[in-house]
Amino acid sequence: MILSSNPDIHIFIEDLEIAHAILHRDEVITKQYLYQRCYPLFKRYYDGYYTDCESCIEFINDIYVLIMTPSRKTGRCRLMSYRGESTLTQWLKVVCKFYCYSRFEVKCKKLDTETLSSFNLEISKMGDRKLHQEPSIDGDFSIFHHDDVEVVLRLMPNKRYSQLIRLRYVEQKTDKETAEALGMNMDNYYNKHKRAKEMFEKTLRKEEYNG
């Protein structure tokens, strides 16, 4: 790990090299990293989130396709957006979360009122396989792993907005306490609060979907 030109950002060189090898379809490194080293990570998401996959290997295959498929707009795949500013495993965790959220969202959109009850019965039969809807930042912020949050906060372009999110949701200060810490009146705070939430969510998606 070395420092970039920005002293506040650490670059994970080894992870960049692994990503580069995967991008160039190095079968040995791809198998060792994704299917062996990261298997426990993928298994945790496969067991705990809705994936619509029959096995963990199928889930890993889907993630591989997701990060390697070029965008129609840019011609660049998602893995090309990885810049080494977080570990590759942290980046993959974000990818996994939003893959699961999107699969669950698609499933829900296909359900009408008559089939919803039968789907709930299907959920109850899944045992420990929990289904998670995409969290809102207004909801249970603890669903995000602390390391994931710090990665996203560090990548937010407006540092004042990232500080607002950290104070309000990570440190769990009240709106009034957060406004006072930032030297804002409440009208200004609520305006900045809305923009900060939008930037956080946009940055969170960009870490996975850019490219």
NUFIFI-506399 format. One record per residue (C-alpha): x, y, z; residue in one letter. Coordinates in steps of 0.1 Angstrom, whole numbers, padded with zeros to 4 digits, always signed. Layout:
N
XYZA;...
END
This chain:
211
+0000+0000+0000M;+0014+0034-0009I;+0002+0070-0008L;-0012+0087-0039S;-0005+0123-0048S;-0033+0131-0024N;-0018+0124+0011P;-0053+0116+0024D;-0058+0087+0000I;-0041+0054+0002H;-0037+0033-0029I;-0038-0005-0025F;-0012-0015-0051I;-0015-0053-0047E;-0053-0051-0051D;-0049-0030-0082L;-0026-0057-0096E;-0051-0084-0089I;-0079-0063-0105A;-0056-0058-0135H;-0050-0096-0138A;-0087-0103-0136I;-0094-0077-0163L;-0069-0095-0185H;-0086-0128-0178R;-0058-0144-0160D;-0075-0177-0151E;-0052-0187-0123V;-0055-0154-0104I;-0092-0151-0111T;-0099-0185-0097K;-0076-0181-0067Q;-0089-0146-0058Y;-0127-0148-0066L;-0134-0185-0061Y;-0110-0193-0033Q;-0098-0163-0014R;-0131-0144-0016C;-0154-0174-0013Y;-0162-0167+0024P;-0172-0132+0014L;-0195-0143-0014F;-0209-0171+0008K;-0219-0146+0034R;-0239-0126+0009Y;-0254-0157-0007Y;-0266-0170+0027D;-0279-0137+0040G;-0294-0119+0010Y;-0317-0127-0019Y;-0297-0137-0050T;-0320-0159-0071D;-0290-0182-0075C;-0290-0220-0070E;-0256-0221-0055S;-0228-0198-0042C;-0207-0207-0073I;-0235-0195-0095E;-0236-0163-0074F;-0199-0157-0079I;-0203-0164-0116N;-0230-0137-0118D;-0208-0112-0099I;-0179-0120-0123Y;-0202-0113-0153V;-0214-0081-0137L;-0180-0066-0131I;-0166-0078-0164M;-0194-0069-0188T;-0187-0036-0207P;-0212-0008-0204S;-0232+0000-0235R;-0226+0037-0230K;-0189+0037-0223T;-0176+0004-0234G;-0159+0000-0200R;-0167-0027-0175C;-0173-0020-0138R;-0140-0034-0127L;-0122-0007-0147M;-0137+0018-0123S;-0118+0003-0094Y;-0089+0027-0086R;-0074+0011-0055G;-0087+0037-0031E;-0103+0009-0011S;-0094-0027-0009T;-0107-0049-0037L;-0127-0069-0012T;-0144-0037+0001Q;-0153-0028-0034W;-0167-0063-0041L;-0189-0060-0009K;-0205-0029-0024V;-0210-0048-0057V;-0226-0078-0039C;-0249-0056-0019K;-0264-0038-0048F;-0266-0069-0069Y;-0287-0085-0042C;-0308-0053-0037Y;-0314-0050-0075S;-0324-0087-0078R;-0348-0084-0049F;-0362-0052-0064E;-0368-0069-0098V;-0385-0098-0080K;-0408-0074-0061C;-0417-0055-0093K;-0429-0087-0109K;-0453-0094-0081L;-0489-0082-0081D;-0511-0081-0051T;-0524-0116-0056E;-0490-0132-0057T;-0474-0112-0028L;-0489-0135-0001S;-0474-0165-0018S;-0440-0148-0021F;-0441-0141+0016N;-0447-0178+0022L;-0417-0185+0000E;-0396-0161+0022I;-0408-0179+0054S;-0396-0212+0040K;-0361-0199+0033M;-0350-0202+0069G;-0318-0181+0074D;-0318-0168+0038R;-0330-0133+0047K;-0343-0108+0021L;-0332-0072+0023H;-0347-0043+0005Q;-0323-0016-0005E;-0318+0006+0026P;-0326+0042+0026S;-0302+0065+0044I;-0332+0076+0064D;-0337+0041+0077G;-0313+0017+0094D;-0279+0031+0085F;-0263+0003+0105S;-0270-0021+0076I;-0238-0007+0060F;-0205-0021+0073H;-0183+0006+0089H;-0155+0001+0064D;-0180+0005+0035D;-0193+0037+0049V;-0158+0052+0054E;-0149+0043+0018V;-0180+0061+0005V;-0175+0091+0027L;-0139+0094+0016R;-0150+0093-0021L;-0177+0120-0017M;-0165+0151-0036P;-0180+0175-0011N;-0162+0170+0022K;-0186+0192+0041R;-0214+0169+0030Y;-0195+0139+0040S;-0189+0154+0074Q;-0226+0160+0078L;-0234+0124+0070I;-0207+0112+0094R;-0220+0134+0123L;-0257+0127+0117R;-0257+0090+0108Y;-0223+0074+0119V;-0220+0094+0152E;-0258+0095+0155Q;-0261+0131+0165K;-0294+0148+0163T;-0302+0173+0135D;-0298+0202+0159K;-0264+0189+0172E;-0252+0183+0137T;-0262+0217+0125A;-0245+0233+0155E;-0213+0213+0149A;-0212+0225+0113L;-0221+0261+0122G;-0254+0261+0103M;-0288+0275+0110N;-0316+0249+0108M;-0330+0261+0074D;-0296+0259+0058N;-0289+0226+0075Y;-0321+0209+0062Y;-0312+0221+0027N;-0276+0207+0029K;-0289+0176+0046H;-0310+0166+0016K;-0281+0173-0008R;-0257+0154+0014A;-0279+0123+0014K;-0283+0125-0024E;-0245+0127-0028M;-0239+0098-0004F;-0263+0075-0023E;-0249+0087-0057K;-0214+0080-0046T;-0223+0046-0032L;-0237+0036-0065R;-0208+0051-0084K;-0183+0029-0065E;-0201-0001-0079E;-0216+0010-0112Y;-0192+0036-0126N;-0178+0023-0159G;
END
